[in-house]
Amino acid sequence: MKVRFWGVRGSTPTPQLENMQYGGNTSCVEVRINGHIYVFDCGTGFRNLGKSLIAEYGPKPIYAHVFLSHFHWDHIQGIPFFQPLYENPDNYFFFHSSSRTRGLQRAIEEQMADPYFPVNMSEMEAHCNFYDMQEERVAFDDCVVQSMWLNHPQGCLGFRLETDNAVFVYATDNEPGHPVFDRNVRKLAEGADLLIYDAQYLPSEYESRRRGWGHSHWREAVSIAQESGVKELVLFHHDPDHDDACVDSIVKSASEFFPRVRAAREGAIIEL
């Protein structure tokens, strides 16, 4: 299993110079398993993933499963700019998410409708298939994906991807403090080789003025990793106002409690 980070920022892209060590694109993580492609969220980092796939595959068809945690802008904004959707009618993309709020296909179509975008989904040459996903376990080619609800305004799904050799967990946009969702995220993370978790705020920021905003902090990330027997923790969804120096300090603080921790960085690859 190979995990690659294409977007690691939360809320809005931040391409400022002081953020370039970790990156300014919003959420997008690619997982490769025996040649199969699984993508988690389609923030602005999704655009660069598309360019990389075009360079890798050329005229050959691309098949990928895409899991959307939810439909806030920073998790879908890259879809209209994903080149493989437009160029090859032999490409197939299978989108998975909850239709609980307005419907998966409709949510994607509406962000590209007049007056928000000049090109609609009818211009896409690739085959797009849409699958409603609630809390469930679904078998794919060489893995099983389990989804569970997290604590975020308008809802958010966390995902656990299991193979015979490794467990990957993607659980972003989650606020601690609700007993049901606290249990959910720990169940998802149980025994994971790699946990990617929302650490948008400093603990002090969360306590003073960010309660109810739907995000977490590094101290909660460490608690989940410790309680769930996680082997490696990746802090994700960096706040737009946290520059590289701030993220460095967060990793330093977290490592005092959980040694195997790092901050998500655009372009970084982790092999499990």
Salt bridges, closest charged atoms under 4 A:
GLU30 OE2 - ARG32 NE 2.46
ASP41 OD2 - HIS75 ND1 2.73
GLU56 OE1 - ARG32 NH2 2.75
ASP74 OD2 - HIS75 NE2 3.36
ASP74 OD2 - HIS237 NE2 3.10
GLU110 OE1 - ARG102 NE 2.88
GLU110 OE2 - ARG106 NE 2.61
ASP141 OD2 - HIS36 ND1 3.49
ASP142 OD2 - HIS36 NE2 3.53
GLU162 OE1 - ARG137 NH2 3.13
GLU162 OE2 - ARG160 NE 2.62
ASP173 OD2 - HIS70 NE2 3.13
ASP173 OD2 - HIS75 NE2 3.24
ASP173 OD2 - HIS152 NE2 3.31
ASP173 OD1 - HIS237 NE2 2.98
ASP193 OD1 - LYS231 NZ 3.74
ASP198 OD2 - HIS215 ND1 2.78
GLU205 OE1 - HIS242 NE2 3.03
GLU207 OE1 - ARG211 NH2 2.79
GLU220 OE2 - ARG186 NH2 3.06
GLU227 OE1 - ARG186 NE 2.56
GLU232 OE1 - ARG260 NH2 3.11
GLU232 OE2 - ARG262 NE 2.74
GLU256 OE2 - LYS252 NZ 3.76
